[in-house]
Amino acid sequence: MASASRYLSIPLPNGSRISVLLSLPFALIHIASLLIFFIPFHWYYLVACLGLLVVRMFFVTAGYHRYFSHRSFKTSRVFQFVIAFMAMTSSQKGVLWWAAHHRHHHRHSDQELDLHSPTLFGFFWSHVGWIISDKYNDTRIEYIADFAKFPELRWLNKYHLVPPVALGVVLWLIGGWQLFVWGFCLSTVLLWHDTFTINSLSHLFGSRRYQTTDTSRNNWLLALLTLGDRCHLLHPEGSLLVRHRLGSAQSPNAFVDPRPTRRLIRQHQSHFNTINTVI
């Protein structure tokens, strides 16, 4: 069985392999999205596609990234589950898997242990190769123990296909295969590549106001596509902290406490010409 699986896989220059069978759903959703050219156009198909793109991107950015990876805010346990479920309709594997690997990326950004550095391993690997390869299938529990203590999140992470399948079935029942193609397939493909640009393009194109140890950059276009993940530049400074940069009156290397309390803001309000949230 192992030899057959190896035979049905594509070798990559870095020694990893892409399983043809395991990556087949990924390829089929891309192919299915092209069926929009064979479906009579209706505006509500486009509205559904863009609406689900925006809503799910919000939960990926606010949920997977800001909440589970960086703990940028607090919420109830119930809404925590809702955030995880909605983010997982994006078909980007489990919530614990996503956040754990993102924390690992922050710790080793653009170093040999980085998961998806475009400068070290190339554009294809950083954009999509790493997530469909066989190299990072397991969840790095040691990086996400703070959320792995919740059994409902462990269940979601184990059965990560439940949320996207549920969304696909609901869309099919509401509007048939046509709405499924527009609302799930095309919307998901756009969502995937919007998200993946942060791993690839944001390390290649954009502005660098400060020198850091990696190649991360700020990019306003990617901010629009990902609903706010623009300030990628200073992310090696800390994966669990949301930091606020002081205005031009302060040193470029000066940071205030990551906890944005009212007292802190009042103390420094004269210096906060702009407040950039650095992820």
Helices and strands as residue ranges (DSSP letters): H 2-7, E 9-11, E 17-19, H 24-33, G 34-38, H 43-59, I 60-69, H 77-88, H 95-107, H 118-121, H 123-124, I 125-129, H 130-132, G 141-143, H 145-148, H 151-158, H 162-179, I 180-186, H 187-199, G 201-203, H 220-225, G 235-237, E 243-244, H 262-268, E 277-278
